Amino acid sequence: MKELAPGVWQLSGFPPNGINVFLLDDVLVDAASRHAGRRILRQLRGRPVTAHAITHAHPDHQGASKEICETLNIPFWVGEHDADAAENPDLIRRRQPDHPVARFYDSIFRGPGRRVDRTLKEGDEVAGFTVLDTPGHSAGHVSFWRESDGVLVLGDVLNNMDVLTGLPGLREPKPYLTPDPAENRRSIRKLAALEPQLMLFGHGAPLRGPDKLHRLVETLPA
């Protein structure tokens, strides 16, 4: 586990930065695939963890959520418009584009649903971060923003790697994994306006400074 900013840790995984999980103070954010539970729990051993939140209910972010919540006896927090899918993951599959890669990811990553204890809304507070509604990649996608030092946990609003090839670089998420790319671009612009100083992605290495983000925004369709 690596500390990236005060109270912000990135858990290790394989391949590195492939499917990221973060600990914000005492709140675990995202849970990778259904195969990741043992690895995540091992790294959390001895640390106080009081809740588990996800940026969105896609299978590579909710896969181990049920196992983690039940093992640690902690509540599950999800964006209000993804809460039903976190409880019933069949709903996310139905909402995804009908594409072979989306179906394949669902089959290998998806974990069981789990009761949601708290629905997250714009302006809520989580471990010193403000919840932001950032839909597009999923209907209920949320990001976590700490204004005091510009730390932004943005899930899959953007990727800092190609999720198929593993090649690094800032990019939009794949359109065949994103139900509403136009809405997601609005979320990208919303986040860029914050001038984030440290961006933490669902996929890809952390990125410091907003320059690459602003250059990408300039290339987005109007």
Backbone hydrogen bonds, N-H to C=O, Kabsch-Sander energy under -0.5 kcal/mol:
donor,donor_aa,acceptor,acceptor_aa,energy
2,K,10,Q,-2.6
4,L,2,K,-0.5
4,L,8,V,-2.7
5,A,8,V,-1.2
8,V,5,A,-2.7
9,W,23,L,-2.5
10,Q,2,K,-2.9
11,L,9,W,-0.5
11,L,21,V,-2.5
18,G,15,P,-2.4
20,N,202,G,-3.0
22,F,29,V,-2.2
23,L,9,W,-2.6
24,L,22,F,-0.5
24,L,27,V,-3.0
25,D,7,G,-3.0
25,D,23,L,-0.8
26,D,24,L,-0.8
27,V,24,L,-2.2
28,L,26,D,-0.5
28,L,51,A,-2.3
29,V,22,F,-3.6
30,D,28,L,-0.6
30,D,53,A,-2.9
31,A,61,H,-2.1
34,R,109,F,-1.8
36,A,33,S,-1.8
40,I,36,A,-2.5
41,L,37,G,-2.8
42,R,38,R,-2.2
43,Q,39,R,-1.6
44,L,40,I,-1.4
45,R,41,L,-0.7
45,R,42,R,-0.7
47,R,44,L,-2.5
49,V,47,R,-0.5
50,T,26,D,-2.8
51,A,26,D,-1.1
52,H,75,P,-2.3
53,A,28,L,-3.2
54,I,77,W,-1.5
61,H,58,H,-2.1
62,Q,58,H,-1.6
63,G,32,A,-1.9
63,G,59,P,-0.7
64,A,31,A,-0.9
65,S,62,Q,-1.5
66,K,62,Q,-0.5
68,I,64,A,-2.5
69,C,65,S,-2.8
70,E,66,K,-2.4
71,T,67,E,-2.3
72,L,68,I,-2.5
73,N,69,C,-1.0
74,I,69,C,-1.7
77,W,52,H,-3.0
78,V,118,R,-2.1
80,E,120,L,-2.2
82,D,79,G,-2.0
83,A,79,G,-0.9
86,A,82,D,-2.1
87,E,83,A,-1.6
88,N,84,D,-2.0
91,L,88,N,-2.3
93,R,89,P,-1.5
94,R,90,D,-1.8
95,R,91,L,-1.5
96,Q,92,I,-1.5
99,H,97,P,-1.8
103,R,99,H,-2.3
104,F,100,P,-2.5
105,Y,101,V,-2.8
106,D,102,A,-2.0
107,S,103,R,-1.9
108,I,104,F,-1.8
109,F,105,Y,-2.3
110,R,105,Y,-0.5
110,R,106,D,-1.4
114,R,86,A,-1.6
117,D,76,F,-2.4
118,R,76,F,-1.6
120,L,78,V,-2.6
123,G,131,V,-3.0
124,D,121,K,-2.4
126,V,129,F,-3.0
129,F,126,V,-2.1
130,T,145,W,-3.4
131,V,124,D,-3.0
132,L,143,S,-2.6
134,T,132,L,-0.5
134,T,141,H,-2.5
136,G,138,S,-1.6
141,H,138,S,-1.2
142,V,55,T,-2.6
143,S,132,L,-2.3
144,F,153,V,-2.5
145,W,130,T,-2.4
146,R,151,V,-2.8
147,E,145,W,-0.6
149,D,146,R,-0.8
150,G,146,R,-1.3
151,V,146,R,-1.2
152,L,198,L,-3.0
153,V,144,F,-3.0
154,L,152,L,-0.7
154,L,200,L,-2.1
155,G,200,L,-0.6
157,V,154,L,-2.4
159,N,171,R,-2.8
160,N,203,H,-3.1
162,D,167,L,-2.7
163,V,161,M,-0.6
166,G,162,D,-2.8
169,G,160,N,-1.5
171,R,159,N,-2.6
177,L,174,K,-1.7
178,T,175,P,-1.1
180,D,136,G,-2.0
184,N,180,D,-2.2
185,R,181,P,-2.0
186,R,182,A,-1.5
187,S,183,E,-1.7
188,I,184,N,-2.3
189,R,185,R,-2.3
190,K,186,R,-2.0
191,L,187,S,-2.2
192,A,188,I,-2.6
193,A,189,R,-1.7
194,L,191,L,-1.4
195,E,192,A,-1.7
197,Q,150,G,-2.1
198,L,150,G,-2.0
199,M,207,L,-3.1
200,L,152,L,-2.9
201,F,199,M,-0.5
202,G,155,G,-2.9
204,G,17,N,-3.2
205,A,160,N,-0.6
207,L,199,M,-2.1
209,G,197,Q,-2.2
214,H,210,P,-2.5
215,R,211,D,-2.1
216,L,212,K,-2.1
217,V,213,L,-2.4
218,E,214,H,-1.7
219,T,215,R,-0.6
219,T,216,L,-1.4
220,L,216,L,-0.6
220,L,217,V,-1.2
